[in-house]
């Protein structure tokens, strides 16, 4: 069997004396960076290396740091050809061991050289973890030599609920006024407004149309929270759609970097309408905090998610209406 169902990150890292974690740490906040922050708080990590890429100097610095920790277990959460070359070298000339966690399905994209470099890298790591089961077949096709050394483990770790008040202090005052003014809150988020092949990647358009559908169906006092970390380039697009759908006053757009999980405690349903995804940590987070989650069928989702057909507005509308109609709202 290609996938090894007996391996878990917890078993790999428990009791290890030297663990180095490499990847993007907050800020900015994102699925990977939040996961790594929580991971390091959960395990006894001896060193964390905040790496987001950049110029050649950043890669030289990373190489030097990893060479210094050359007998550690390195948990790697970034990927590109320069990273791959560093790992190949260190795996051959040091005692360092690498565990690679792949957070999206684009590893084997690119030309012949890129794929060859990727395979060389994968031969150099001890284990590979992927965040969704839909990624396993891709690895089985391109890297059959990983049989028994790869498994699926999602990138969700629960938040520390005791930090809720501190996180809420970063929310603008209008957030609290908005949720107090509505009986029903739907919640969606995006890092930024982004289009792929002319399609709104995060499905903000679909969430707004679902809100319009709820109001047209006679559900009054319903509002949508839309969290967008980097709004600068997309504010005009979202604002124009809000006006066109006659939703002014029913939508609150919150920009900037902040943790989203306290908002799920104030929401009745979250929507993850992405047209491409690795796992969707926000789906798992929403469910864990008692907020119903509706998500597109583009990848494996957290247990308990309500799935709709990708880019099928009617299917999304029907499932949002069903959840709102049946849900017994609980506000903390």
C-alpha positions in Angstrom: 0.0 0.0 0.0 1.4 3.4 -1.0 0.1 5.4 2.0 1.3 4.5 5.5 -1.6 4.9 7.8 0.5 4.1 10.9 2.6 7.2 10.8 1.7 10.4 12.6 3.5 13.7 13.2 2.9 13.3 16.9 4.8 10.0 17.0 7.7 11.4 15.0 8.3 14.5 17.1 7.5 13.2 20.6 10.6 12.9 22.7 13.0 14.3 20.0 15.7 16.5 21.5 16.5 18.6 18.5 13.6 19.7 16.2 14.0 22.5 13.7 10.9 23.9 12.0 11.2 25.8 8.8 8.4 27.7 7.1 6.4 30.9 7.2 5.5 32.1 10.7 3.1 34.9 11.5 3.0 37.6 10.3 1.2 37.3 8.0 -1.5 35.0 9.3 -2.4 32.2 7.0 -3.2 28.5 7.1 0.4 27.4 7.1 1.8 30.1 9.3 -0.9 29.6 12.0 -0.4 25.9 11.9 3.3 26.2 12.4 2.8 28.7 15.3 0.5 26.3 17.0 2.7 23.3 16.2 5.7 24.9 17.9 3.6 25.7 20.9 2.5 22.1 21.1 5.9 20.4 20.7 9.2 21.1 22.3 10.8 22.7 19.2 14.4 23.7 19.7 14.5 26.1 16.8 12.1 27.8 14.5 13.3 29.4 11.2 10.8 31.9 9.8 11.3 31.5 6.0 9.1 33.0 3.4 11.6 33.1 0.5 13.2 36.2 -1.0 16.6 37.0 -2.5 19.6 34.7 -2.7 20.9 36.0 0.7 17.9 34.5 2.4 18.7 31.1 1.0 22.3 31.3 2.0 21.2 32.2 5.5 18.8 29.3 5.5 21.5 26.9 4.4 23.9 28.2 7.1 21.3 27.8 9.7 20.4 24.2 8.7 24.1 23.3 8.4 24.6 24.5 11.9 21.7 22.2 13.0 23.0 19.4 10.9 22.1 16.6 13.3 18.5 17.7 13.9 15.1 16.5 12.7 14.0 19.3 10.3 10.3 19.8 9.7 10.1 21.5 6.4 7.0 23.5 5.2 8.3 25.4 2.2 9.2 24.2 -1.3 11.0 25.5 -4.4 14.0 24.4 -6.4 16.5 26.3 -4.2 15.0 24.7 -1.1 15.2 21.3 -2.7 18.9 21.8 -3.7 19.7 22.7 -0.1 18.0 19.6 1.3 19.6 17.3 -1.2 23.0 18.6 -0.2 22.5 18.5 3.5 20.9 15.1 3.4 24.0 13.7 1.7 26.7 15.5 3.7 25.2 15.8 7.2 23.2 13.8 9.7 20.1 16.0 9.3 16.8 14.2 8.6 14.0 16.0 6.9 10.2 15.6 7.1 8.4 17.5 4.4 4.8 18.6 4.8 3.1 19.5 1.5 0.3 22.0 1.9 -1.0 22.2 -1.7 -1.3 20.1 -4.8 1.1 21.9 -7.1 4.3 20.1 -6.2 4.7 18.3 -9.6 3.8 21.2 -11.8 6.4 22.8 -14.1 8.8 21.5 -16.7 11.1 18.5 -16.9 13.8 20.2 -14.8 11.5 21.2 -12.1 10.0 17.7 -11.8 13.4 16.1 -11.8 14.6 18.4 -9.0 11.4 17.7 -7.0 12.0 13.9 -7.3 15.6 14.3 -6.2 14.4 16.3 -3.2 11.8 13.7 -2.3 14.4 10.9 -2.4 16.4 12.9 0.2 13.6 13.3 2.8 12.8 10.7 5.4 9.0 11.2 5.3 6.4 13.2 3.4 3.1 14.4 4.9 0.3 15.7 2.6 -2.7 17.7 3.9 -5.4 16.1 1.7 -6.1 12.6 0.5 -6.6 13.9 -3.0 -2.8 14.5 -3.2 -1.9 10.9 -2.6 -2.6 9.7 -6.1 -0.4 12.5 -7.5 2.5 11.3 -5.4 1.9 7.7 -6.2 2.1 8.5 -9.9 5.2 10.8 -9.8 7.1 9.4 -6.7 6.3 5.7 -6.3 9.6 5.3 -4.3 7.8 7.1 -1.4 5.6 4.0 -0.7 5.4 3.5 3.0 6.9 6.9 3.7 4.0 9.2 3.0 0.7 9.8 4.8 -2.2 12.2 5.1 -2.5 14.5 8.0 -4.4 17.8 7.9 -2.9 21.1 8.9 -5.4 21.9 11.7 -4.5 22.4 15.3 -7.1 23.9 17.6 -6.7 27.4 18.9 -6.1 28.2 22.6 -9.6 29.4 23.7 -8.1 31.4 26.6 -6.7 33.8 24.0 -10.1 34.8 22.7 -10.3 38.1 24.4 -6.8 39.1 23.3 -7.6 38.3 19.7 -10.9 40.1 19.8 -9.0 43.2 20.9 -7.6 43.3 17.3 -11.1 43.5 15.8 -12.5 46.9 14.8 -15.5 48.3 16.8 -17.8 47.9 13.9 -17.4 44.2 14.1 -19.2 44.1 17.5 -21.9 46.5 16.3 -22.5 44.4 13.2 -22.9 41.0 14.9 -25.2 42.6 17.5 -27.4 44.0 14.7 -28.0 40.7 12.9 -29.8 37.5 13.9 -27.9 35.4 11.4 -24.2 35.7 10.5 -22.5 34.0 7.6 -18.7 34.1 7.5 -16.2 33.9 4.7 -12.5 34.8 4.3 -9.7 35.2 1.8 -6.1 36.2 1.9 -6.7 38.5 -1.0 -9.0 38.9 -4.0 -7.5 36.7 -6.6 -8.7 35.4 -10.0 -7.6 32.2 -11.8 -8.8 31.8 -15.4 -11.3 34.5 -14.7 -12.8 32.8 -11.6 -12.8 34.4 -8.1 -10.5 31.9 -6.4 -11.9 32.3 -2.9 -15.5 32.4 -4.1 -16.3 35.8 -2.5 -18.8 36.3 -5.3 -20.5 33.1 -4.4 -20.8 33.9 -0.7 -22.4 37.3 -1.6 -24.8 35.7 -4.0 -25.7 33.2 -1.3 -26.4 36.1 1.1 -28.6 37.7 -1.5 -30.5 34.4 -1.9 -31.2 34.2 1.8 -32.6 37.7 1.9 -34.7 37.0 -1.2 -36.0 33.9 0.5 -37.4 35.9 3.3 -34.7 35.5 5.9 -34.2 39.0 7.3 -31.6 40.3 9.6 -28.9 38.2 8.0 -25.4 39.6 7.4 -22.1 38.5 6.0 -18.7 38.9 7.6 -16.0 39.0 4.9 -12.4 38.9 6.2 -9.8 39.8 3.6 -6.2 40.2 4.8 -4.9 42.1 1.8 -7.9 44.2 0.5 -6.1 47.0 -1.3 -6.4 45.5 -4.8 -9.8 44.0 -4.3 -11.9 46.5 -2.4 -13.4 48.0 -5.5 -14.4 44.6 -6.8 -16.1 43.5 -3.6 -17.7 46.9 -3.0 -19.1 47.0 -6.5 -20.7 43.5 -6.1 -22.2 44.5 -2.8 -23.9 47.5 -4.3 -25.0 45.5 -7.4 -26.6 42.9 -5.2 -28.2 45.6 -3.0 -26.5 44.3 0.1 -25.2 47.6 1.5 -25.7 47.4 5.3 -25.7 43.6 5.2 -22.0 43.1 4.6 -19.0 44.0 6.8 -15.6 43.8 5.1 -12.8 43.5 7.6 -9.3 43.9 6.2 -5.9 43.4 7.7 -4.1 40.5 9.5 -5.9 38.9 12.4 -6.8 35.4 13.7 -10.3 34.5 12.5 -11.3 31.8 14.9 -13.1 34.0 17.5 -15.5 35.1 14.7 -16.7 31.6 14.2 -18.0 31.6 17.7 -20.1 34.6 16.7 -21.2 33.1 13.3 -23.9 30.6 12.3 -22.3 29.3 9.1 -19.0 29.7 7.4 -18.5 29.3 3.6 -15.3 28.1 2.0 -16.1 28.4 -1.8 -12.6 28.1 -3.1 -12.2 26.7 -6.6 -8.8 25.2 -5.6 -7.6 24.2 -2.2 -5.2 22.0 -0.3 -7.4 21.3 2.7 -9.1 24.4 4.1 -8.0 24.9 7.7 -10.8 27.4 8.2 -13.3 24.7 7.6 -11.9 22.5 10.3 -11.6 25.4 12.7 -15.2 26.5 12.1 -16.5 23.0 12.8 -14.4 22.6 15.9 -15.9 25.8 17.3 -19.5 24.8 16.6 -20.1 26.9 13.5 -21.5 24.9 10.6 -19.1 24.9 7.6 -20.1 24.6 3.9 -17.2 24.0 1.5 -16.6 23.3 -2.2 -15.8 19.7 -3.3 -12.3 20.5 -4.7 -10.5 18.6 -2.0 -10.9 16.4 1.1 -12.5 18.5 3.8 -12.7 18.2 7.6 -15.1 15.7 8.9 -18.5 17.3 9.4 -18.2 19.8 6.6 -21.2 20.2 4.3 -20.0 19.9 0.7 -21.3 21.6 -2.4 -20.4 21.2 -6.0 -17.6 23.6 -7.0 -18.9 26.9 -8.6 -22.5 25.6 -8.4 -24.3 28.6 -7.0 -27.7 26.8 -6.8 -26.2 24.0 -4.8 -24.5 26.4 -2.4 -27.7 28.5 -2.0 -29.7 25.4 -1.2 -27.2 24.2 1.4 -26.8 27.6 3.1 -30.6 27.9 3.3 -30.9 24.4 4.7 -28.3 25.1 7.4 -29.8 28.4 8.3 -33.3 26.9 8.5 -32.3 24.0 10.6 -29.5 25.4 12.7 -30.2 26.2 16.4 -28.1 29.2 16.8 -25.8 29.4 19.8 -24.0 32.6 20.5 -21.2 32.7 23.0 
